[in-house]
Amino acid sequence: MSKTSLSTALGNGSTSEREIMIVDDDRITVMIVRRILDISGVQANVTTFENGRHALDYLSRIRRRCLVLLDINMPVMNGWQFLDAITEHGNVDSVDVVIFTSSVDAADHERAGKYSIVQHYIEKPFTSSTIAEMKRHHRLTEFFDHTQARMY
């Protein structure tokens, strides 16, 4: 993938469509996150990827505002490699990342803060409280409908 193709695909965020990308190799975690997003009034398409490489390839083909829920430890391309690749290509105004990981290592949290596109760092498990935190973040609020949260 070339710098140009990723930059062009990310566009300027002018489209009204939004995408939430869950990037995690743990199928149970993905299932839980999808369910929580479903009952939390998400206002975006939700797609899942088992590693950073697949997510990066997908980003090179779409033109949407994206929120990436990113695990750190994955095969093929881990979360750090994904962040390095996407920031290397520039023009990431239409992409925000929330790291959600089982890592409690302070060094990981500090490292995440060095990436301007990382808006939040969340330790698993992913819960409805996680969504509430994300809804309060000014760059992430557009992905959620604050008036309609369905409870089951």
Backbone as numpy.savetxt, mean C-alpha at the origin, in Angstrom:
# Nx Ny Nz CAx CAy CAz Cx Cy Cz
11.48 -3.11 -16.72 10.63 -1.95 -16.72 11.52 -0.72 -16.72
11.23 0.21 -17.57 12.04 1.41 -17.69 11.54 2.49 -16.75
12.43 3.47 -16.50 12.03 4.61 -15.68 10.82 5.30 -16.29
10.84 5.45 -17.59 9.76 6.14 -18.28 8.43 5.41 -18.12
8.43 4.10 -18.25 7.16 3.38 -18.17 6.54 3.47 -16.79
7.37 3.39 -15.74 6.82 3.50 -14.39 6.33 4.92 -14.15
7.10 5.91 -14.52 6.70 7.30 -14.32 5.42 7.61 -15.08
5.32 7.16 -16.31 4.13 7.39 -17.11 2.92 6.70 -16.50
3.11 5.47 -16.04 2.00 4.71 -15.46 1.48 5.36 -14.19
2.38 5.92 -13.39 1.94 6.53 -12.14 1.19 7.82 -12.40
1.49 8.47 -13.49 0.74 9.66 -13.90 0.77 10.75 -12.86
-0.20 11.61 -12.93 -0.24 12.75 -12.01 -1.39 12.65 -11.03
-2.05 11.50 -10.94 -3.14 11.32 -9.99 -4.43 11.98 -10.42
-4.56 12.33 -11.69 -5.74 13.05 -12.14 -6.98 12.17 -12.28
-6.78 10.87 -12.38 -7.93 9.99 -12.50 -8.66 9.87 -11.17
-9.96 9.64 -11.22 -10.74 9.53 -10.00 -10.71 8.12 -9.41
-10.20 7.17 -10.14 -10.12 5.80 -9.63 -9.01 5.68 -8.61
-9.25 4.82 -7.63 -8.27 4.56 -6.59 -8.05 3.07 -6.46
-6.87 2.72 -6.03 -6.49 1.32 -5.90 -5.82 1.12 -4.55
-6.22 0.07 -3.85 -5.48 -0.38 -2.67 -4.83 -1.70 -3.05
-3.52 -1.73 -2.93 -2.76 -2.92 -3.27 -2.25 -3.56 -1.98
-2.63 -4.81 -1.74 -2.12 -5.55 -0.59 -0.96 -6.39 -1.11
0.23 -6.13 -0.58 1.43 -6.83 -1.03 1.97 -7.63 0.15
1.63 -8.92 0.17 2.00 -9.80 1.27 1.93 -11.24 0.79
2.88 -12.05 1.18 2.91 -13.45 0.73 2.12 -14.39 1.64
1.57 -13.89 2.73 0.79 -14.71 3.66 -0.68 -14.64 3.27
-1.22 -15.74 2.76 -2.60 -15.75 2.26 -3.63 -15.47 3.33
-3.38 -15.93 4.54 -4.33 -15.69 5.63 -4.36 -14.20 5.97
-3.21 -13.58 6.04 -3.15 -12.14 6.28 -3.89 -11.38 5.20
-3.67 -11.74 3.96 -4.34 -11.09 2.83 -5.86 -11.23 2.96
-6.32 -12.42 3.31 -7.76 -12.65 3.47 -8.33 -11.76 4.59
-7.63 -11.66 5.70 -8.09 -10.85 6.82 -8.12 -9.37 6.43
-7.06 -8.90 5.79 -7.00 -7.49 5.39 -8.12 -7.16 4.41
-8.35 -8.03 3.44 -9.44 -7.80 2.48 -10.78 -7.70 3.19
-11.01 -8.57 4.14 -12.28 -8.58 4.88 -12.45 -7.29 5.68
-11.40 -6.88 6.36 -11.47 -5.65 7.16 -11.69 -4.45 6.24
-11.01 -4.41 5.11 -11.23 -3.32 4.16 -12.68 -3.31 3.67
-13.22 -4.49 3.41 -14.59 -4.60 2.91 -15.61 -4.02 3.89
-15.44 -4.28 5.16 -16.41 -3.80 6.14 -16.11 -2.39 6.63
-15.05 -1.78 6.14 -14.62 -0.47 6.62 -14.91 0.67 5.68
-15.72 0.47 4.68 -16.09 1.54 3.78 -14.99 1.95 2.83
-14.23 0.98 2.35 -13.16 1.29 1.41 -13.75 1.82 0.10
-13.14 2.86 -0.45 -13.59 3.47 -1.69 -12.51 3.32 -2.75
-12.17 2.08 -3.05 -11.09 1.80 -4.00 -11.18 0.36 -4.47
-10.57 0.09 -5.63 -10.39 -1.29 -6.06 -9.32 -1.90 -5.17
-9.47 -3.16 -4.81 -8.49 -3.84 -3.98 -7.88 -4.98 -4.78
-6.55 -4.97 -4.87 -5.82 -6.03 -5.56 -4.76 -6.58 -4.62
-4.36 -7.83 -4.86 -3.38 -8.46 -3.99 -2.21 -9.00 -4.80
-1.04 -9.00 -4.16 0.19 -9.49 -4.79 1.01 -10.21 -3.74
1.67 -11.30 -4.14 2.43 -12.09 -3.17 3.87 -11.64 -3.02
4.31 -10.68 -3.83 5.65 -10.13 -3.66 5.75 -8.76 -4.33
6.81 -8.06 -4.01 7.00 -6.72 -4.53 7.18 -6.65 -6.03
7.77 -7.65 -6.63 7.99 -7.66 -8.08 6.66 -7.64 -8.83
5.73 -8.49 -8.42 4.41 -8.50 -9.07 3.70 -7.16 -8.89
3.80 -6.58 -7.70 3.16 -5.29 -7.45 3.80 -4.19 -8.30
5.11 -4.20 -8.40 5.80 -3.18 -9.20 5.44 -3.31 -10.68
5.37 -4.54 -11.17 4.97 -4.76 -12.56 3.55 -4.23 -12.81
2.66 -4.48 -11.86 1.28 -4.00 -11.98 1.24 -2.46 -12.00
1.99 -1.83 -11.09 2.03 -0.37 -11.04 2.50 0.23 -12.37
3.33 -0.50 -13.08 3.84 0.02 -14.36 2.76 0.03 -15.44
1.63 -0.64 -15.19 0.58 -0.75 -16.20 -0.69 0.02 -15.88
-0.79 0.63 -14.73 -2.04 1.29 -14.36 -1.85 2.79 -14.20
-2.98 3.50 -14.21 -3.00 4.95 -13.96 -4.05 5.23 -12.90
-3.69 5.02 -11.67 -4.61 5.25 -10.56 -3.85 5.78 -9.36
-4.57 6.43 -8.51 -4.05 6.80 -7.20 -3.99 5.51 -6.41
-2.83 5.18 -5.82 -2.64 3.89 -5.16 -2.19 4.03 -3.72
-2.78 3.19 -2.90 -2.32 2.98 -1.54 -1.79 1.55 -1.50
-0.52 1.40 -1.14 0.11 0.09 -1.10 0.28 -0.31 0.36
-0.37 -1.41 0.75 -0.19 -2.00 2.07 0.91 -3.04 1.91
2.08 -2.75 2.42 3.30 -3.47 2.06 3.91 -4.22 3.23
4.07 -5.53 3.06 4.84 -6.33 4.00 6.32 -6.14 3.69
7.17 -6.36 4.66 8.61 -6.23 4.44 9.21 -7.54 3.96
8.89 -8.63 4.65 9.55 -9.92 4.38 8.72 -10.77 3.43
9.19 -10.81 2.17 8.52 -11.59 1.13 9.59 -12.17 0.21
9.23 -13.25 -0.51 10.18 -13.81 -1.48 10.23 -12.95 -2.76
11.14 -13.22 -3.61 11.34 -12.61 -4.93 11.79 -11.16 -4.81
10.93 -10.28 -4.32 11.28 -8.88 -4.07 10.63 -8.49 -2.75
11.45 -8.19 -1.75 10.89 -7.84 -0.45 10.42 -6.37 -0.44
9.87 -5.94 0.67 9.32 -4.61 0.77 10.36 -3.51 0.58
11.57 -3.71 1.13 12.63 -2.71 0.97 13.04 -2.59 -0.49
13.16 -3.70 -1.17 13.53 -3.67 -2.59 12.43 -2.98 -3.41
11.18 -3.23 -3.07 10.07 -2.56 -3.73 10.17 -1.05 -3.54
10.38 -0.62 -2.31 10.49 0.82 -2.02 11.67 1.45 -2.76
12.80 0.76 -2.77 13.96 1.28 -3.50 13.65 1.42 -4.99
13.01 0.41 -5.57 12.72 0.43 -7.00 11.73 1.53 -7.36
10.69 1.68 -6.59 9.68 2.67 -6.93 10.19 4.10 -6.72
10.97 4.33 -5.67 11.48 5.68 -5.44 12.59 6.03 -6.42
13.32 5.05 -6.88 14.37 5.27 -7.88 13.79 5.84 -9.18
12.55 5.47 -9.48 11.93 5.91 -10.73 11.27 7.28 -10.63
11.19 7.83 -9.42 10.63 9.16 -9.25 9.14 9.21 -9.54
8.58 10.41 -9.53 7.17 10.64 -9.81 6.26 9.66 -9.07
6.33 9.67 -7.77 5.52 8.77 -6.96 4.41 9.52 -6.23
4.03 10.66 -6.77 3.00 11.48 -6.14 1.67 10.75 -6.01
1.40 9.80 -6.88 0.12 9.11 -6.85 0.18 7.81 -6.05
1.30 7.55 -5.37 1.46 6.32 -4.59 1.81 6.66 -3.16
1.07 6.06 -2.23 1.39 6.13 -0.81 1.53 4.71 -0.30
2.43 4.53 0.66 2.69 3.20 1.19 2.45 3.20 2.70
1.79 2.15 3.15 1.68 1.84 4.57 2.37 0.50 4.74
3.43 0.50 5.51 4.10 -0.77 5.80 3.32 -1.45 6.91
2.96 -2.70 6.66 2.35 -3.49 7.72 3.09 -4.81 7.77
3.68 -5.06 8.92 4.64 -6.13 9.04 4.62 -6.75 10.43
5.18 -7.93 10.53 5.32 -8.57 11.84 6.63 -8.13 12.51
7.45 -7.36 11.82 8.72 -6.90 12.38 8.49 -5.87 13.48
9.07 -6.13 14.64 9.03 -5.18 15.74 10.40 -4.52 15.93
11.27 -4.73 14.98 12.62 -4.20 15.01 12.60 -2.67 14.82
13.14 -1.95 15.78 13.17 -0.49 15.71 13.93 0.00 14.48
14.92 -0.77 14.04 15.69 -0.38 12.85 14.81 -0.39 11.60
13.86 -1.33 11.52 12.93 -1.36 10.39 12.02 -0.13 10.40
11.54 0.21 11.58 10.67 1.38 11.70 11.43 2.65 11.30
12.66 2.76 11.75 13.50 3.91 11.40 13.80 3.94 9.90
14.10 2.80 9.34 14.39 2.72 7.90 13.17 3.14 7.07
12.00 2.72 7.49 10.76 3.08 6.77 10.59 4.59 6.71
10.98 5.28 7.77 10.84 6.72 7.83 11.71 7.47 6.84
12.66 6.80 6.24 13.55 7.43 5.27 12.93 7.51 3.88
11.79 6.86 3.68 11.11 6.87 2.38 9.94 7.85 2.45
9.96 8.85 1.58 8.91 9.87 1.63 7.52 9.32 1.30
7.45 8.22 0.57 6.14 7.67 0.21 5.54 6.81 1.32
6.33 6.46 2.34 5.80 5.67 3.46 5.09 6.63 4.41
3.77 6.45 4.51 2.94 7.32 5.32 2.72 6.80 6.73
2.89 5.48 6.90 2.58 4.88 8.20 3.30 3.54 8.30
3.60 3.14 9.53 4.23 1.85 9.81 3.36 1.16 10.84
2.84 0.00 10.48 1.91 -0.72 11.35 2.43 -2.12 11.59
2.43 -2.51 12.85 2.80 -3.88 13.19 1.56 -4.75 13.15
1.71 -5.95 12.55 0.58 -6.88 12.49 0.20 -7.27 13.90
-1.05 -7.60 14.12 -2.08 -7.90 13.14 -2.79 -6.64 12.63
-3.38 -6.76 11.47 -4.16 -5.72 10.83 -5.58 -5.84 11.38
-6.09 -4.76 11.98 -7.40 -4.80 12.63 -8.25 -3.60 12.20
-9.46 -3.54 12.70 -10.30 -2.38 12.42 -9.70 -1.11 13.03
-8.94 -1.24 14.10 -8.23 -0.09 14.67 -7.17 0.43 13.71
-6.57 -0.47 12.95 -5.59 -0.08 11.93 -6.26 0.82 10.90
-7.45 0.43 10.48 -8.20 1.23 9.50 -8.53 2.60 10.10
-8.94 2.62 11.36 -9.25 3.89 12.01 -8.03 4.82 12.01
-6.84 4.27 12.27 -5.61 5.07 12.22 -5.38 5.61 10.81
-5.57 4.76 9.82 -5.33 5.16 8.44 -6.33 6.23 8.00
-7.57 6.13 8.44 -8.60 7.10 8.07 -8.27 8.50 8.59
-7.51 8.56 9.66 -7.16 9.86 10.24 -5.96 10.50 9.54
-5.26 9.76 8.72 -4.08 10.28 8.05 -4.49 11.06 6.80
-4.07 12.31 6.69 -4.56 13.19 5.62 -4.29 12.67 4.22
-3.21 11.94 3.98 -2.93 11.44 2.62 -3.71 10.16 2.31
-4.28 9.53 3.32 -4.94 8.24 3.12 -6.46 8.31 3.19
-6.97 9.39 3.72 -8.40 9.50 3.98 -9.26 9.30 2.73
-8.76 9.70 1.57 -9.55 9.59 0.34 -9.90 8.15 -0.04
-9.20 7.18 0.51 -9.45 5.78 0.18 -10.63 5.19 0.96
-11.19 5.97 1.88 -12.24 5.45 2.74 -13.46 6.36 2.74
-14.62 5.73 2.83 -15.88 6.45 2.98 -16.14 6.53 4.48
-16.07 7.72 5.02 -16.20 7.89 6.47 -17.63 7.75 6.96
-18.59 7.75 6.08 -19.98 7.70 6.51 -20.54 6.28 6.52
-19.86 5.37 5.82 -20.42 4.02 5.69 -19.42 2.97 6.12
-19.46 2.58 7.34 -18.67 1.45 7.83 -19.66 0.37 8.21
-19.59 -0.75 7.54 -20.52 -1.84 7.81 -19.95 -2.74 8.89
-20.75 -3.09 9.84 -20.33 -3.98 10.92 -21.06 -5.31 10.77
-20.32 -6.38 10.93 -20.90 -7.72 10.85 -20.61 -8.49 12.11
